[in-house]
Amino acid sequence: MRFIMVGAGGVGGYFGGRLAAAGNEITFVARGAHMETIKNNGLSLKSPCGDLCLPDVRVVADPAAAGPADVIFLAVKLGDTDAAIEAIRPIVGPGTTVISLQNGVEAEDRLIAAFGPGHVAGGVAYIAAAIEAPGVIRHLGPNQRIQLGTLPGHPDAPVAAIVEILAAAGIDAEMPADITLAIWQKFVFLVGLSATTTLTGQPVGVIRADPRGRAFFHDVMAEATSVARARGVGLAADFARDRLAFADTLPEAMRASMAHDHAAGKPLELPWLSGAVVRMGAEVGVATPVNNAVVAALTLSG
């Protein structure tokens, strides 16, 4: 299979690098100094799962220059989704599968609207990784998992084949029975982690150890869970409590990527995280006062 990875940051750079190291044909889409460094010096991964130095990596600024592909992964920030969709239109052929590895729960609908259900599969990425320096991806912790699944109108066979290729590249890959549920499971936790670590400026260890911080974390996730259930997603009523227990297993210093973006003065994915909870809650008649407060506070904080 021919792969294109749109976005070569922590998620795209890591998983694309593993695919490349295993001998798969992959083109990265990147920009700026990161793209130039990869083009001239290659891509490096620093990871507990094994470091990699890939001296010969194909990277382009425009997806159209990559040519047609069997699989296109989107690994850009949610605010760049619409631009990415337009950029990949010329290379989505009759047999192309497009998969979002982004945060949020709305990318799949946007992709289906653009390309039709026969071209879109669901994806979830679990990894803590970021660009350490141009051309260098730093992976923190051993977790590096991808879940892929079919959505209505897309055949199973191509997705199963992609999962096999990912697994052969050393990635923890699986095909859950319900990819929509898997997408929401990640979303609920990410909304909580992003809201709390960004708004407080504290890592998860501090938040979970403080009774008020712990209650705040739980309530953000509980609202997201209620919205999911009102939309027909099969999350348990106490899913927020389950995710809070999961948070107790995380490294104390962990922060969401949105917290790092906020500290660096970069645009936030807030409209597609807590903002999405508020928006979808209004659509299904579920009150979301905690997430609404998060949106208001972070919007005003700049």
C-alpha positions in Angstrom: 0.0 0.0 0.0 1.0 3.6 -0.6 0.5 5.8 2.4 0.4 9.6 2.8 0.6 11.1 6.2 -0.8 14.7 6.2 1.0 16.2 9.2 4.4 15.1 10.5 4.1 16.2 14.1 4.0 14.0 17.1 1.3 11.7 15.9 2.0 11.7 12.1 5.8 11.8 12.5 5.9 8.9 14.9 3.4 6.5 13.2 4.6 7.5 9.8 8.2 6.9 10.8 7.4 3.4 12.0 5.7 2.6 8.7 8.7 4.0 6.8 11.1 2.0 8.9 9.2 -1.2 8.1 9.7 -0.6 4.4 6.3 0.8 3.5 6.0 3.5 0.8 5.0 6.7 2.6 5.0 10.4 1.9 4.8 13.0 4.6 3.1 16.3 4.2 4.8 18.9 6.4 5.8 22.6 6.4 8.4 25.1 7.5 11.7 24.2 9.1 10.4 20.7 10.1 9.8 19.9 6.4 13.1 21.3 5.3 15.0 19.4 7.9 13.3 16.2 7.0 14.0 16.7 3.3 17.7 17.5 3.9 18.6 15.3 6.9 15.8 12.8 7.3 13.4 12.1 10.2 14.5 10.9 13.7 12.4 9.3 16.4 13.4 9.2 20.0 11.3 6.6 21.7 11.2 4.1 24.6 10.1 1.6 21.9 13.4 2.1 20.0 15.0 5.1 18.4 15.0 5.5 14.6 17.0 7.5 12.2 15.5 7.6 8.7 17.9 9.5 6.4 15.8 9.2 3.2 12.2 10.3 3.7 9.9 11.6 1.1 8.3 14.8 2.3 6.3 17.5 0.4 4.5 20.7 1.3 1.5 20.1 -1.0 -0.4 16.7 -0.8 -1.0 17.0 -4.6 2.7 16.5 -5.1 2.6 13.2 -3.4 0.4 11.6 -6.1 -2.4 9.0 -5.6 -2.4 6.9 -2.5 -4.2 3.9 -1.1 -4.4 5.4 2.4 -4.3 9.0 3.5 -3.9 9.6 7.2 -4.9 13.1 8.6 -2.8 14.0 11.6 -3.1 17.8 11.6 -4.7 20.0 14.2 -8.4 20.2 14.1 -8.4 23.8 13.0 -6.6 22.7 9.8 -9.0 20.0 8.9 -11.0 21.9 6.2 -7.7 23.1 4.5 -6.4 19.6 4.6 -9.6 18.2 3.0 -9.3 20.6 0.1 -5.5 19.9 -0.2 -6.1 16.1 -0.6 -9.0 16.3 -3.0 -6.7 15.8 -6.1 -5.2 12.6 -4.7 -8.3 10.8 -3.4 -8.8 8.2 -6.0 -11.5 5.4 -6.5 -9.8 3.1 -4.0 -8.4 5.6 -1.5 -9.2 5.3 2.2 -9.0 8.5 4.3 -8.6 8.1 8.0 -8.4 10.8 10.7 -6.0 10.3 13.6 -7.0 13.7 15.0 -8.7 14.6 18.3 -12.4 15.3 18.5 -15.5 13.4 17.2 -16.4 15.5 14.2 -13.7 14.9 11.6 -15.3 11.7 10.2 -18.5 13.5 9.3 -16.6 16.2 7.6 -14.6 13.7 5.6 -17.7 11.8 4.6 -19.3 15.0 3.4 -16.2 15.7 1.3 -15.5 12.3 -0.1 -18.4 10.0 0.5 -18.8 7.1 3.0 -17.0 4.6 0.7 -13.7 6.5 1.2 -13.7 7.1 5.0 -12.7 4.8 7.9 -12.5 5.7 11.6 -9.3 6.1 13.5 -8.1 6.7 17.0 -4.5 7.4 18.0 -3.1 7.1 21.5 0.4 8.5 22.0 2.3 11.2 23.8 4.7 12.6 21.3 5.7 16.0 19.9 8.3 17.7 17.7 11.4 18.1 19.9 13.3 20.0 17.2 12.9 20.2 13.4 13.2 16.7 12.0 13.0 15.1 15.5 10.0 13.5 17.2 10.1 12.7 20.9 7.9 9.9 22.1 7.1 9.9 25.8 6.2 6.6 27.5 5.6 3.2 25.9 2.0 3.8 24.7 1.7 4.0 20.9 -1.6 2.6 19.8 -3.9 3.0 16.8 -7.5 1.7 16.6 -9.1 1.6 13.1 -12.6 0.6 12.2 -15.1 0.7 9.4 -17.9 3.2 9.2 -21.2 2.7 7.4 -20.6 2.4 3.7 -16.9 1.4 3.9 -15.8 -2.2 3.4 -14.0 -4.1 6.1 -11.2 -5.7 4.1 -9.1 -2.6 3.4 -9.2 -1.5 7.1 -8.2 -5.0 8.2 -5.3 -4.9 5.8 -4.1 -1.5 7.1 -4.3 -2.8 10.7 -2.1 -5.8 9.7 0.5 -3.4 8.1 0.6 -1.2 11.2 1.0 -4.2 13.4 3.9 -5.5 11.3 5.6 -2.1 11.7 5.6 -2.6 15.4 2.6 -0.4 16.2 0.0 -1.6 18.7 -2.9 -1.7 16.2 -6.3 -3.1 16.6 -9.7 -3.1 14.9 -12.4 -2.7 17.6 -16.0 -3.8 16.9 -17.3 -0.2 17.2 -15.0 2.5 16.1 -17.5 5.2 16.8 -17.6 4.1 20.5 -13.8 4.0 20.5 -13.6 7.6 19.1 -15.9 8.9 21.8 -14.1 7.0 24.6 -10.9 8.9 23.7 -12.8 12.1 23.2 -14.4 12.1 26.7 -11.0 11.6 28.4 -9.2 14.1 26.2 -11.9 16.8 26.8 -11.3 16.3 30.6 -7.5 16.3 30.4 -7.3 19.2 28.0 -9.8 21.4 30.0 -8.1 20.8 33.3 -4.5 20.9 32.4 -4.9 24.0 30.1 -7.1 26.0 32.4 -5.1 25.4 35.6 -1.7 25.2 34.1 -1.0 22.2 36.2 -0.1 18.6 35.3 -2.5 15.8 35.8 -0.7 14.7 39.0 -1.5 18.0 40.8 -5.1 18.0 39.5 -6.0 14.5 40.6 -4.5 14.9 44.0 -6.6 18.0 44.8 -10.2 17.2 45.8 -11.5 20.3 43.9 -9.4 19.6 40.9 -10.4 15.9 40.9 -14.1 16.9 41.0 -13.5 19.4 38.2 -11.9 16.7 36.0 -14.8 14.3 36.7 -17.5 16.9 35.9 -16.0 17.9 32.6 -15.9 14.3 31.5 -19.4 13.5 33.0 -20.9 16.2 30.8 -19.2 14.8 27.7 -20.5 11.4 28.6 -24.0 12.6 29.0 -23.8 14.3 25.5 -22.5 11.1 24.0 -25.3 9.0 25.6 -27.9 11.4 24.4 -26.5 11.0 20.9 -26.9 7.2 21.1 -23.2 6.4 21.8 -23.0 3.4 24.1 -20.9 4.8 26.9 -21.7 3.6 30.5 -23.4 6.2 32.7 -20.3 6.1 35.1 -17.7 6.3 32.3 -16.3 9.5 33.7 -15.5 7.8 37.0 -13.8 5.0 35.1 -11.7 7.6 33.2 -10.8 9.3 36.4 -9.4 6.0 37.7 -7.5 5.7 34.5 -6.0 9.2 35.1 -4.6 7.9 38.4 -2.3 5.6 36.4 -0.8 8.4 34.2 2.6 10.0 34.8 2.3 12.9 37.2 3.8 15.4 34.8 1.5 14.7 31.9 -0.4 17.6 30.3 -2.6 17.6 27.3 -1.2 18.9 24.0 -3.7 21.8 24.3 -2.0 22.9 27.5 1.3 23.0 25.7 -0.2 25.0 22.9 -1.7 27.5 25.4 1.6 28.0 27.1 3.2 28.6 23.7 0.6 31.0 22.6 -0.6 28.8 19.8 -4.2 28.3 18.6 -6.2 25.9 20.7 -8.4 23.0 19.7 -10.9 24.3 22.2 -13.8 24.7 19.8 -13.6 21.0 18.9 -13.1 19.7 22.5 -15.0 21.5 25.3 -16.5 23.7 22.6 -17.9 20.7 20.8 -19.4 19.3 24.1 -21.2 22.6 24.6 -22.4 22.8 21.0 -23.6 19.2 20.8 -25.1 19.4 24.2 -27.3 22.3 23.1 -28.4 20.2 20.1 -29.5 17.2 22.2 -30.8 19.2 25.2 -28.0 18.3 27.7 -26.8 21.1 30.0 -23.0 21.6 29.9 -22.2 24.4 32.4 -18.8 23.1 33.3 -17.6 22.9 29.7 -19.2 26.2 29.0 -17.2 27.8 31.8 -14.0 26.2 30.4 -14.7 27.6 27.0 -15.5 31.1 28.4 -12.4 31.2 30.6 -9.9 30.0 28.0 -11.4 32.2 25.3 -11.0 35.2 27.5 -7.5 34.2 28.5 -6.3 34.5 25.0 
